[in-house]
Amino acid sequence: MASRTTREPADHDERHSLLQGTIDVFLDRTRAVTELMANVGSGALGKVPEPVPSTVTRMLSSLRQLAEQAPPLTAELDVLVDEVHAKRLSIQALQAELAALDRQLEVLERSLGPLKAWGRQWDRLQHSLTESLNLPKS
């Protein structure tokens, strides 16, 4: 189990780095496409009648602002991954507590075995004394 815990952080960091890199590439390419569309569109907008260019320019500007204001997806994923990891650790701790409790109950059960046998012997002795002395039952 010790080798598992030493390997987990490395695997977690590697997966996190891969995910972070992938998302960064995706965002960079999305920005590049948006800028390319804006540049291409600005030349073509000069040839279109007036209500269309201003509307398209506002739309592209709004899209750019929306993209820039969006919270980073990786931050949300980091929080989610940390929360899942914390829950797993919590479950592992509960499993360890339950295993310890099970061992304690096992010891208690073995300890009560002789007491149970002694109680049966006492009942037989009491019954035998009562019958041999012909005492009334109480």
N, C-alpha and C positions, 0 to 999 in steps of 0.2 A: 504494500500500500504506500510505502514511503516513496517508491519510484514513481508512482502515479501522481502524487502531490507535487513532486519536483518537476515533472513533465508538464503538468497542467498549465502553469503560468506561461511557459514557453509556447505551448500550442495556442493558448488564448491570445498572447501577444502576436503570434504569427497570423492567426485568423483576423485579428483586429487590424493589423497592418495591411493585409490583403484587402479587407473590406474598405478601409480608409483610402487606400490607393485607387481602388476601383471607383469609388464614389467621387474622388477628386478628378479622375480622368473624365468621368461622365459629366460632371459640372463644367469642367474646362471646355469640353467639346460642345456642350449645350450653349455656353456663352459665345463660343466661336461661331456657331451656326446662327445665333441671334444677331451677332454683329455683322456677319456676312449678309444676312437677309436685310438688315438695316442699310448697309452700304449699297447693295444692289438695288434695293427698293428706292433709295433716295434719288438715284439717277432716273429710274423709270417714273417716279412720281412727278417729275417736271413735265412729262408728256401727258399727264392725266388732268382732266378738268378739276377745278379748285375744291369742291367739297370733299373729294376723295383723298387728296394728299394730306390735308390737315387731320382728317379722321384716322388715316393709317398711321401718321406720325404720333398722334396721341395714343393710339392702341399699342404701338411698339414701345413707346415711352412707359406706358402703364405696365406692359409685360416685363420690361427691364426692371422697373421698380419692384414689382411683385417678386421677381426672381432674386433680387438683391435683399429683400426684406424677409424672405422665407428663412426660418431657422434651419441651421445645418442638420441634415438627417443623421449624420454620424454622432452628434451629441445626444440625440434621442436614442439611437441604437446603443450608445455607450451606457446610458442610464438603464436601458432594458437589460443589457447583458450583465451589468453589475447587480441588478435586482434578481435576475435568475440565478446568478452565482451565489448571492447571499441566501436565497431560498434553499439552494442545494446544500450549502453549509449548515443551514438550520436543520434540514432533514437529517444530515449526517450526525449532527449533535444529538438530535432526538433518538436516532437509532442507537447511538452509543449509550445514552441514558437508559433506553429500554433494555439493551443487552445487560447492563449492570444490574438493573432491577430484576431481570430474569435470573441472573446468577444468585442474587440475594434470596429470591423466592425459592430457588432450588435448594440452597443451604438450609433455609427455614423448613422446607418440606422434609428434608432428610433428618433435621433435628427433631421434628415433631413425630417422626416414625416410632422411636423408642417410647415416647410419652404415650402414644396411642396404644402400643402393645402393653405398657404398664397399666393403663386404664382398663383394658380388657381383662388383664390378670386380676386386678382389684375387683372388678365386677364378679368374676368367677369365685374369688375368695369370699366375697361378701355373700354371694348366693349360697355357697357351700356352708358357710358359718350359720346362716339363717336356717337352712334346712337341718343341719346337724343339731342345733340347739333348740329347735322347734319354737323359735321366737315369732311372735306375730309380726306380720309385715306392716311397716309404717307408711 
